Amino acid sequence: MSMHYGYIGLGNLGGHIAASLLRAGFRVTVHDLDPALAKRLVAAGATWADSAEAVAAAADHVCTCLPSPAVSEAVLRRILPVMKPGAVWIENSTLGRDDIIRLGALAAEHGVGVLECPVTGGVHLAARGEITILAGGDRAIYDAHLPALHAIGNRHFHMGPLGSAAVIKVITNMLAFIHLKSCAEALMLAKRGGLDLGQAWHAIKESSGTSFVHETEGALILNGSYDIAFSVDLALKDLGFALAFGREFGVPLDLAAATEQTYVAARAAYGGDAQSPMIAKLLEDLLRTDLRAPGFPARLE
């Protein structure tokens, strides 16, 4: 592939996305505050850069996947002065709508285009290059980068102008957190009702009550690892975005508000770095009843 992409932020999602670009034959230059995260990518053919600025100076376009809007803005302000003319910043992080619109205007002042591309579906799908991409921005920019988007994921939705993807990503995450809370409660009902939990999980999976979250994160709850590679703090960030949209658009979000309080309790109990599905452990601890069943994976493949 002729396009040369830079990738900054090689954590749970970013490292897999950069690896997908490499597998598809793109030139990729990478950077992270933790150089160890780049080792497997460099072994696969990526070029290491010692700074975010060095990535931007070397690559045609720069992708980022960073932990917060504040970090994304700080990195963007550092790389804009050295990005090439006509370059595009592709943001795979989840930002607020107002954040991405404001940063898009900042990038435009430097002659840099912006494509917001938050992803959804889970780290295991990112590792396989099968994650879903929610894009917002100029349609011509989206079309120009479709080969790279096809390398990253197998489902793509251009949602509209910059800011549109931020709204739909927050909606999908809000639903996932609500589903996770209901999944934990359903599994506890099954356990306290004397059912075989493994059999109950399979029965729900084949029923009208199933969900993507039940079939993925529910399995990790039953294993006891809870390891979805997504933290309580990140869940609270996204729920905060959702509730802000509810206020702005005049939509009561009762379930989202209740779910946010559950995550606040989980952060108090286990810390913000705890795995998101550990909201189920709150119920386990309260009732002194574990939700373990044999045969379920510690991580999703």
Secondary structure, 3 states (H helix, E strand, C coil): CCCEEEEECCCCCHHHHHHHHHHCCCEEEEECCCHHHHHHHHHCCCEECCCHHHHHHHCCEEEECCCCHHHHHHHHHHHHHHCCCCCEEEECCCCCHHHHHHHHHHHHHCCCEEEECCEECCHHHHHCCCCEEEEECCHHHHHHCHHHHHHHCCEEEECCCCCHHHHHHHHHHHHHHHHHHHHHHHHHHHHHCCCCHHHHHHHHHCCCCCCHHHHHHHHHHHHCCCCCCCEHHHHHHHHHHHHHHHHHHCCCCHHHHHHHHHHHHHHHHHCCCCEHHHHHHHHHHHHCCCCCCCCCCCCCC
